[in-house]
Amino acid sequence: MKIWVDADACPGVIKDILFRSAERTGVEMTLVANQTVRVPKRKNISFLLVRAGFDEADNEIVRRMVAGDLVITADIPLAAEVIEKGGLALNPRGELYSEENVRARLSMRDFMETLRSSGVHTGGPEALGPKDRQEFANQLDRLLTQFLKADDS
C-alpha cells in the first residue's frame, strides 16, 4: 500500500497526522499538488508538483496509483475513480468511501451544484473539528494496521 494525498485542499492538521503515521509505520506517502507543499525530510515521504490546472493533481494520482493504494481526498469524483481502480479513498473527516456511498455523494454533489448554479446559496461544509480529526486518525490507523498485518503474513 502506498498513500497518495490530494494535497491542494488537504487541511494542515490532517497532513500532520499523515506525516506522523508515515514516519511511525514506514509506509510510502506522496503528496500531490499544483503548488509547493512542505513535507518532512523522510525517505518514505515525497512531494509531486503538477502543473496548474483543474483536476491536474487528481488525474496524476489516478494515473500513478494502483489497486490497494490509499488516497486521501475530499474530492468525491476523485474518490469514485480511486474506488473504480481498486484503491481505497478516505476523506479528511475519516469517512472511508465505498462504491455505495460514493455514488450517493456524487448524486448529492451534482444536486447541490445545480442549486448553486441557479443562484441558491447552499453554504459550505462545517469547519473540521476535533472529532473529525480524531475520526480521521482512527480510520487511518485501522487501515494501516490492516495493511501491515497483511504485509507480515
Phi, psi and omega in degrees: 000137172238146178259130175245134182242123172284088196277347182302320183243009181286125180300146181303321181294328178287319176300319179299317177298316179297316180299314180297318180294318179294320178294319182290320186262339184080005179293138181287135181222136177233127174265133183239129181202165177259014170217154186297135177236131178283134178230152178297150178279089178225145184294337182261004179239124181225169179231136178239116178269126177250163180293155180294146178149156182298124176066014179298315180295317179301312181298322180292321177298311181298322180295321186268333184288158176233165179307136181095345177288158179249129178244130178261115182200150171259358182278110186294316177299322177296316179302319179297318179294321179297313180297318179301328181272001177093012179265179176252143178231129182233131178268164184296352177264002176093007179274124176273121180286147175229171177303320183289307186286335179288326176296315179297319179295321178297318179298315179294320178299314180297320178297314180296323177296320177298316178299313181298319182291341177267005174100000179280131178274114185259351182073179180243185179289157176296155177299148178291120183253177180302322179296319178297315180299319180294318179296321177297311181299319180294314181295318177299316179298318178299315182295316180293322178297316177299316181296313183293324176295317180294325180291329179285338183288000000 
